[in-house]
Amino acid sequence: MSASTATTLRAASRRLRDVAPQITGPLAGLAGPVADWLDSWTATDIREDGPMPEDFRHALAIARAVLGQERQ
């Protein structure tokens, strides 16, 4: 995995954990598990320029959305 991809996933995980106390209603408990899921992908050896598992593509898309980034 490229350093920038791992950085994106970690940054999104941190952001989710930071805003978790502010999330109310039915989504209140979602930030922690999603952050854990994003963190779990940082240890995998996946290249963005190669074939990616669908779950990884979703994790990266979610991380970018959390950070307000457009897909590059």
Steps between C-alpha positions, in 0.01 A plus 500: 500500500631843422585730786235746386229234506595388850512865607152558358358200683666597830393865472139400435508261794629778728236742372222248566626439853523877560142569392347186653382681816311751283309236302150444636200294408508163328854558364649578842683169538622477143817711504709264716436183301550680168826650630613152609414364155700776327794433733487130415581580137819694581689176566421343163734503204278635222605732220259759368633452148427127507194287561329588826247298696157658488497548879826695476358725228203570726725571798706744297188671363355533850830635634513761225139600563567536873792728417307696237733389220393427148611178339832552327 
